[in-house]
Amino acid sequence: MFEIFFFMNPLGINCYQNEKAIFNGIDDSQKKVDYHFIPMANMTTIRNDLLARNLPTCDLNLFNKFSRRTFNAIKDYHAVKLIKGNKTARKFIFDLQTAVNENDKKYSKDLVNEFLQKYSINPSAFEETRMSKYVLFSMNKDSQLAKKFNVQTTPTTLFYDYDHANCNYRIEGKVTEDDVDIVLHEDDLANTASQFGGQTNLHLL
């Protein structure tokens, strides 16, 4: 059995690409995988997203704009999770990521409402939940999880293989479908490490 923890910027372009790779890799593997989706943001994650988009990191107004929309998206995710559960919340945020990163739409209340309608979520109930203390509790729980695993940046992916000793991995940065395939199918630790080659963002846990 495998467990994957994916720490990500909910609107980050690199995180979006990683998430697609992880989803596809899990589907192709036909393995039993518990998948945990943890949105997070800090100054480093915002800066990394700006760099990935070839945007200046020293423009304070731009940095603040990206920070606001990222933290708002995190609150959106947790509100949907409290109303509809983890699975719907993941679908919701993935739709939001697709709209922003592939369809060049701007993150906005109208865009959020579009996906609320898709998942049959009452906008008033959403806003009430979003402003509640329970969303803050949920966000704080994820922050504690990031602290527990010492996650400082996004995307960061943790792979735990409970069927084999010493086969747990941490990848900071880009994850491909091939990476996921190697981790989910490789029983031998040495062979796994060699297949990743010189990838410097891969760490054994």
URDABEL-V969697 format. One record per backbone hydrogen bond with DSSP energy under -0.5 kcal/mol. CO is the residue of the C=O (numbers start at 1). NH is the residue of the N-H. Records with the same first field share a line. If there is no record, write none. Layout:
CO = NH  NH
//
This chain:
1 = 162
2 = 34
3 = 160
4 = 6  36
5 = 7  158
6 = 8  38
7 = 155  156
8 = 10  40
9 = 12
12 = 16
13 = 17
14 = 18
15 = 19
16 = 20
17 = 21
18 = 22
19 = 23
20 = 24
21 = 25
22 = 26
23 = 27
24 = 28
25 = 29
26 = 30  31
31 = 33
32 = 2
33 = 35
34 = 4
36 = 6  38
37 = 39
38 = 8
42 = 46
43 = 47
44 = 48
45 = 49
46 = 50
47 = 51
48 = 52
49 = 53
50 = 55
51 = 54
58 = 60
59 = 63
60 = 64
61 = 65
62 = 66
63 = 67
64 = 68
65 = 69
66 = 70
67 = 71
68 = 72
69 = 73
70 = 74
71 = 75
72 = 76
73 = 77
74 = 78
75 = 79
76 = 80
77 = 81
78 = 82
79 = 83
80 = 84  85
81 = 85
85 = 89
86 = 90
87 = 91
88 = 92
89 = 93
90 = 94
91 = 95
92 = 96
93 = 97
94 = 98
95 = 99
96 = 100
97 = 101
98 = 102  103
99 = 105
108 = 112
109 = 113
110 = 114
111 = 115
112 = 116
113 = 117
114 = 118
115 = 119
116 = 121
117 = 120
120 = 122
122 = 126
123 = 127
124 = 128
125 = 129
126 = 130
127 = 131
129 = 132
132 = 135  136
133 = 137
134 = 138
135 = 139
136 = 140
137 = 141
138 = 142
139 = 143
140 = 144
141 = 145
142 = 146
143 = 147
144 = 148
145 = 149
146 = 151
147 = 150
150 = 152
155 = 173
156 = 7
157 = 171
158 = 5
159 = 169
160 = 3  162
161 = 164
164 = 167
168 = 205
169 = 159
170 = 172  203
171 = 157  173
176 = 180
177 = 181
178 = 182
179 = 183
180 = 184
181 = 185
182 = 186
185 = 187
187 = 189
188 = 192
189 = 193
190 = 194
191 = 195
192 = 196
194 = 197
196 = 199
199 = 202
201 = 172
203 = 170
//
